[in-house]
Amino acid sequence: MQRDLSLEIVRVTESAALASARWTGKGNKHSADEAATSAMRAIFSSIPFRGTVVIGEGEMDEAPMLYIGEPVGNGLGPEYDVAVDPLEGTDIVASGRNNALSVVAIAEKGNLLNAPDMYMEKLAVGPRLAGKLSLDDSLEETVLKAAALLNKEVTELTVSILDRKRHADKIFVLRTLGVKIHLLSDGDVAGAMATAFPETGIDLHVGSGGAPEGVLAAAALRCMGGEFQGRLLPDSEAETQRCIEMGIRDPSKVLGMSDLVGESDIYFAATGVTSGDFLSGVKFTLGGRAETHSVVMRAETQTVRFIQCVHQTHDYRQLGSA
């Protein structure tokens, strides 16, 4: 059953990608997200496990489905924590840009951090740098260490970061050091994952983004032998108290892989909605067919499978109708 679970969860991300891809370039991110969420939840109901959403679309009073605490699965089999982002990159899809994904991670109950919905400072690296850098170091120290460890000149290093005003100081440091910067319009999970795929050319992912997306990125990197470090950035007393209520007594602590995704086995799947650094987007073809490109991984074996699939889309046309 555990072997089959990898292929079961990729059905979940495929369904969400197919439904939301119909909204690509139509300027309506809310409808794209709703389509992805509805399709994902529908497929979850057929999977033989007892899951509880710990990273989802929001609190119960904010989200009608896939809310934090919602049970998913068919109620049979083992218990799992479930982290989802039905459409990572709603703005990307709305504007027809690259790197939108549908993402799911599953781990044994009690292992995935129930991350509060706030910013998190992040450092993501692939296998060659795993365990060798620290979020406590300055950005300049981190870049210089990474270049030395990779036997590269600093000017040969490529660092990805979200293109945000809050990152102006970090971008200035990177420009001063002379590294190549890969600016991301959106797509925090994809940006972190790219560090573990050599073909992307991305060496580091830095900056701040959503904490829930950090947990998903950590799950993916654990499956690929990479590393993710995070530090929560509460900007008010209320947010600090929220961290404490969710079991994070010291929000200033650097959260490592064991804090974020535990020590148990993890299953991770992502399907491209629009084409990106390592996955192609959904392609609708003649005859009511559509092609998807997904990656599905397992931490215990560090197996990474790329799956290309052709679907008859009549079932998804209704879910993602535009």
GIWOTA-V880827 format. One record per residue. N is the residue number from 1. OMEGA is omega in whole degrees, 0 to 359 (none if undefined). Layout:
n: (N N)
omega: (OMEGA OMEGA)
This chain:
n: (1 2 3 4 5 6 7 8 9 10 11 12 13 14 15 16 17 18 19 20 21 22 23 24 25 26 27 28 29 30 31 32 33 34 35 36 37 38 39 40 41 42 43 44 45 46 47 48 49 50 51 52 53 54 55 56 57 58 59 60 61 62 63 64 65 66 67 68 69 70 71 72 73 74 75 76 77 78 79 80 81 82 83 84 85 86 87 88 89 90 91 92 93 94 95 96 97 98 99 100 101 102 103 104 105 106 107 108 109 110 111 112 113 114 115 116 117 118 119 120 121 122 123 124 125 126 127 128 129 130 131 132 133 134 135 136 137 138 139 140 141 142 143 144 145 146 147 148 149 150 151 152 153 154 155 156 157 158 159 160 161 162 163 164 165 166 167 168 169 170 171 172 173 174 175 176 177 178 179 180 181 182 183 184 185 186 187 188 189 190 191 192 193 194 195 196 197 198 199 200 201 202 203 204 205 206 207 208 209 210 211 212 213 214 215 216 217 218 219 220 221 222 223 224 225 226 227 228 229 230 231 232 233 234 235 236 237 238 239 240 241 242 243 244 245 246 247 248 249 250 251 252 253 254 255 256 257 258 259 260 261 262 263 264 265 266 267 268 269 270 271 272 273 274 275 276 277 278 279 280 281 282 283 284 285 286 287 288 289 290 291 292 293 294 295 296 297 298 299 300 301 302 303 304 305 306 307 308 309 310 311 312 313 314 315 316 317 318 319 320 321 322)
omega: (181 177 182 185 178 182 176 184 177 172 180 181 176 183 179 179 180 182 184 183 179 180 183 176 184 172 183 184 182 178 177 180 178 179 179 183 179 181 180 181 181 180 178 186 181 186 185 173 176 183 173 181 176 171 185 186 179 178 183 182 179 187 180 180 186 177 180 182 181 173 177 185 183 176 180 175 186 179 180 163 181 174 183 162 185 177 177 184 180 178 179 180 182 183 175 181 189 169 172 183 162 193 174 171 181 177 178 186 177 184 181 179 174 190 176 182 179 179 176 172 190 170 181 180 176 186 184 181 182 178 187 180 181 176 177 178 174 179 179 178 181 180 181 177 181 180 181 181 180 182 179 166 180 181 177 183 176 183 177 181 177 180 183 178 181 180 184 181 180 179 177 178 180 178 181 179 178 178 173 183 174 183 180 175 177 174 184 180 179 179 179 180 184 181 182 177 185 184 179 182 181 181 182 168 185 178 181 178 184 179 178 177 177 178 178 179 179 178 179 183 175 180 184 179 177 181 176 173 181 174 181 184 177 183 177 177 179 179 176 178 178 178 182 179 181 174 180 188 180 182 181 181 172 180 178 185 182 177 188 186 175 184 185 177 179 170 182 176 175 176 178 173 168 186 182 186 184 176 174 179 178 177 177 185 181 176 179 180 176 179 175 178 186 169 177 189 176 185 186 182 187 174 178 180 171 184 173 186 174 184 161 194 184 180 185 180 179 181 183 186 177 none)
